Each structure stands twice: as C-alpha cells, then as structure tokens.
Amino acid sequence: MKLVPTILLAALLSGTAIAQDAAPPVAPPAEGQGIDVTVSDDSDWQDLGIAIPAFATNADVATQTSAGSTGQLGLALAQVITGDLKNNGLFKPTGPERLPRPELGQIQAPDYPTWAGRRADMLVQGFVRAESNGQVTVGCYLYDVALNQQLGKAGWTVPPGEWRRAAHKCADMVYARLSGENPFFDSRIAYIAETGPKDHRIKRLAIMDSDGANHRYLTTGQATALTPRYSPDYKAILYLSYYNGQPRIYIYDLESNTQRLLLKANNPLFAPRWSPDGKWVLYSMAIAGNTDIYKMPAAGGAAVKLTTSPGIDIGGSFSPDGTRIVFESDRSGSQQVYVMNADGTNQHRISFFGGRSATPEWSPRGDQIAFTHIAGNFRIAVMDPSGGSLRYLTDAWQDEAPTWAPNGRIIQFFRTARGSGKTGVWQVDLTGRNERKLETPVDGSDPAWGPLRP
Amino acid sequence: MRPNRSLATIAMLSAGTLVLAACSSKPPKQLPPDPGGAVSTNTSQGTMQQGIVPGSQADFAQQMMGQDTIYFETDKYNIDAADEMALQAQAAWLARYPGKRATIEGHCDERGTREYNLALGERRANASKNYLASLGIDPARLTTVSYGKERPIALGSDEASWAKNRRAVTITID
C-alpha cells in the first residue's frame, strides 16, 4: 500500500471559505490549561511550546479506521503526532486532551491571539475527511503563532488501515521544519520479542511501527530467531534462526508471509546484513572455529569471501554510499572495529579506546559509527568513521547492538538487566540526554530500524 | 570405576522398558510410546541408574560424572589441563562405542555481544572437537553447534555463574 500525498487544494476547504472569515473564537484557556514550555534539551528550538489540538473534520462520519469516526480519528491523529514529538525527547508538545478543537474553517486561518494567549509558540492543526472509497484524507498544517505565519503544510490520502502513517508523516513534517533535520517517524522496526525464564528464553521475530503501534509477531518461537534486518524496501527481513540445531540465515518475505533459507551450508551462519541498495547480503560463516565475512547477491549466487584473518570477523555495516564496510574482528586479540572497502581490500582497525569495541553500525548520514564499547559496562557510543571523536551515549550494565533511525539522529539498542536477564529496546538521541524505553508487549532485543517509508 | 550395569540393563530391555535420561538439553529423537501411568517420570539419578543403556547418552552423561562439559576462561577457547582430562574420558567412551556420534555445544557467558558470542561458542565447540580428534576420534562422528549466550545453565549475573556458562558440552546422539 502506498501513501498518496494529497495536494491541499483550496477546493478541499472551499465550502468553508466563508466560515474562515467568521471563525468562531476558540474558547479562552481555562485555569491551568496553558501550554507548558518545558525544556528537555539545551537547543533553543526545543523550547518551543507546540499546541496540537484535535484535527477538524467536515462531517463526523464513520470510517473503516481503527480510530472510529472522522471526529474520533481527528483526535487520534493529534494524539499520535503529540506522542511522536514528545517521545523523541526533543519537544514538549501539548496534546489534544488539554486543548479546544478548532473548527474546520480555522485550520487554514488559525485564531492566533487565542493560541498566543495559551503561550503556544507553534501550532499544529489539521483536518480529516472520509472519502467515498473508504480512504481518508488528512491535512496537516504548521503555524508560527508569534509570526502569524504558516511554516508548512502537507496532506495525504491513505487506506483506512494506514491512518497512523498520515499522523507520522505530519509529525515528520513538523519535526523536519522545526529542527532542520531529516524526518524519521514514518518508519518501522524489526526486533526479537523475548519471553520466558533466563535459561529458556523464547525468541520470536516481530515488527512494529517506530512508535510501537501495529505490532506483529512473524515467527512462533519454536526456533530461536535472532538479529533481524529490514530490507531497504521493507519487503523482506533477513534474520538468523536455528534449523536442526544450527544457526542459518533466512529471508522473511513480508508480502507473501513466507520464509526461505538464504543459502544452504553445513557451517553455522551468522550476522546477516543488507547493502544500502538491497542487492547484496553480508553474512558471517564459521568454519572450524574461524569466522569470516562473506558477500553474496541477495537474489542468490556465488559468495565472495571478504576477510581471511584467523580470528572471528563478524557483522558488518555498509557506509550509506555502499563503498565501505565497518565490521568487528578479534584478530588483534579482542573485539575491535575495522573498516574495509566493499570488496574486502584495505582492512584497517579504527577503534583504539581500550576495552573492546563491537557491533558497529554506520549512520545513514555517513558521518558517525555507532557501536558497543565494553570496558566494565557495555555502553552505546559513537565515533567518526576514522575512529576519532568517541562519545558515550549510554551508561548501563549492559547496552548493546545499536541501530540508527533513518535520519541518523537517534539510536535504538537493547538493554539487559543484571540478574534477571530481562531485555528491553531503548533509544537515545545523539546528545545522550534523551533516553527512553520503548513499550513492547513483551521483552525485546536486537532492534533494527528500517529506512523512512516513501 | 563404576560397576558394570549391563546385566541390569539387558533385563530392563527385555522387559520392554526403555528409559531415556533427561540430562541432554535436546529431546530424544523418538519419544518412547506412552506406557500409561505405570512408569515413573522421576528423572533423578537414583531411579535412572537402573535403566541406563550402555552406549546411550544417559550412559555417557552418567559415566562422565560432569566431564561431559569443559569450561573456558573469559573470551578464551584454549583447552587446559582439566579440559584435557575431561576430553580424554569422553574420548575413551567414544572409542568404546565406535558407532556413536556426538554433538558438541559451545556456549558463552552473558557478558559478550550476541553475534560475537555465537562465533565464540562455535570456536569453543570446535576446540573441543579438535582435541577429541587428536585423541583418535574420527571427526566425522563429531558435529558442533553454538548457542552463544542464548542458553545459560547458571542464572546469576556473577563470576561464578559466568564461569559455569563458558562451556562446551558433549552430547552423544542416541
């Protein structure tokens, strides 16, 4: 299903053009219902008070969405947008529960004095309309209240099952416009859902939206599944699963809901990865105690061995342009991070920090490599691609396996609790200050963040 | 040395009762037919000894008296003197039953990253296999598998537990 961008024609709201001139005033703020301007970070733009009232509708009619009628959908859209902007830690928006719902005619002509009176710096509002074919059209507008100026607008017509995507796209528009960064909310995460006691953990492949919604288990847990990776087009997931007691690499086809072995080998296979264009797969294979990294066409075909060291060479993450690969190797005696060209030439170590450095992942922006630094605690850290500018982002007993948001500004990882062995998916932004646990139905590990959806 | 139990075992076999030990982390390939309510499912060693078949995994596990498992230092996979003794005992048993095959499971403690531990577990299983081969056991009889840190046997987050989890376990295939 594709999200269809909708051009916000004046015609869309033409029936309400007169009403815009005579917009009914928004109710004055009640006591204690002003915008809380709470700073969660140091940057100026994060001080903005953002008001996100429920979206208006031309007619409150039933829809096929899980949210209910268009009126209920308008409230749900504003809640999802508020959740997105709040949960990444960079904004402190005020959601629709504490705000009056604007009339449809006010969507393109905000009642600026009223919002200024609520100490809102920014206003996100919109409308929702049911289409005759069952789809819904969502319009999203961003206004600067102090400047009395529209900063952005966008609209989408979506199938009823994808209404949350319109909210994520709206949040992405707001985030990108206010931060100057690339969007990331409209994206999905594959991870391993874990249940059961420490010595009998059930590990299932699962997927969810970036905010945890639309959660789905893909495997039953009969076979242990580990280390998933979304394909760049979201059509498939590479992952490891045990088959007849041996780890094997599978491709789960999300369109047909079937899985197939990537390749048959008598040796254990680990650490599958896609190339940025989805045409290649990296994997690691152990032969007689020696693990090396290989590259093969995703469609199948002959593999090329990229590493030859007698130690454990494992993992691997392509640079965004596909020309280089960062991977981990213990050829020096302990796990360290190395970079090589995509054909295996020019292998050189880049991590020289003391301790061990593992699970490197190249940022989608290309400027940083996230990894697990092990020296006592297991911490998520970033460095530049030459191994400089080490910065720690977390400090817990055991954090590992970072994965990047599509815009390269946020990192997810999994945290294991000392003792119980319980795991959870967490995320942290590049400042290291905004850290939170993702809500998942059960414990989670090995998050893998997919790219921004088109 | 332990007493020879073959007489008792033959008696048990002729009685048509085959009891499999639950020492292995793998289920037996074929479960025995449900005998009804008469057979105890108590798998404690005291009751099991009566029904152990020579050359079975249950026999191997019992004969090894813990030496079916060898242990490793943090991040290491070398075979030390204690490991050598254990592997020699394993090799003697495997030599006595030349038709038996075995799987060696490599494991790690929780204080490592997941993928590296899968590779490290494989390396430990392989070290065990290589040593058994050096003692004359045909390597074609031995397969290896790694579970990394996914299947701990000791559940604490302390050095004593981790030491128990850094292991390679030999399990014969019935």
Interface residues (C-beta under 8 A of the other chain):
Chain A: P197 K198 D199 R201 K203 T224 L226 T227 L240 G245 Q246 P247 P268 F270 A271 S284 A286 A288 G289 N290 T291 I312 I314 G315 E328 D330 S334 Q335 A358 T359 T372 I374 F378 Q398 E400 A401 T416 R418 G419 G421 S445 D446
Chain B: K26 D75 Y77 T103 E110 R111 G112 T113 R114 E115 Y116 L118 A119 L120 E122 R123 N126 A127 N130 T144 V145 S146 E150 R151 P152 I153 L155 G156 S157
